[in-house]
């Protein structure tokens, strides 16, 4: 796509959707966790794609009487 100055600009899903969404969410206080991080790769349940250590911590915050497993 050419802009008014004749410069070619490539827009795709990453530049128009994913990156702005990530910026917005981090400004709201969310933390970005890259799946390229080796520590996170080993904590992820492959069937559900849930980071189990983070999930269990958050469930315990909501349910302090939750049985520890």
N, C-alpha and C positions, 0 to 999 in steps of 0.2 A: 504494500500500500504506500503510495506517495503522499507526502504532506504538502503543504502550500509552497515549501521551499524546494521541492523536488527531491527530498531525501527519502530513501526507502526505509520504512519502519515495519518491522515484523512483530505482529501481535499474535499471541497464542494463549492457550488456557492458563499457562503458568504466569504470564505477564499481566493478564487481565483478571484472573480469578484467584488462583492459588496464593501467589505472593501477597497481594493486597489483603486477602483474608487472614493470612498468617500475621501480617503486620498489625492488623486490627485486633486480633485475638491477643497478641502479646501486649498491646497497649491496654487491654482490658484486664491484664494480670495473669493470663495463662502462660505456661512455660512450654516452649517448643522442645520436643524430644525427637531427635533424629533416629530413625531406624538403622542408620549406619553405625550407631554407637554399639560397640561389642557388648557392653554391659547390659544394654536394653534388649539386645537380640536374644540373650540367654534367658531373660525374664519373661519373654512373650510366649503366651499360649498360642500355638500355631492354629488350633481349631477355631478359637474365638478372636484372636488378634488382640487380646487384652494383656496389658502388662500386669502380671499377677501380684507382684510385690506392692505396686502402687494401689491396685484395686483392694487388696486385703487391708492396707493401712487406712484407706478411705472408708471402707465398710466398718472397721472398728471405731472410727471417729463418729459415725452415725449410729452405731449399735455397740456401745461399750460392753454389753453383756454377751456379745457374740463369742461363741466358743472358739478358742484358739486352736487352729489345726495347721 
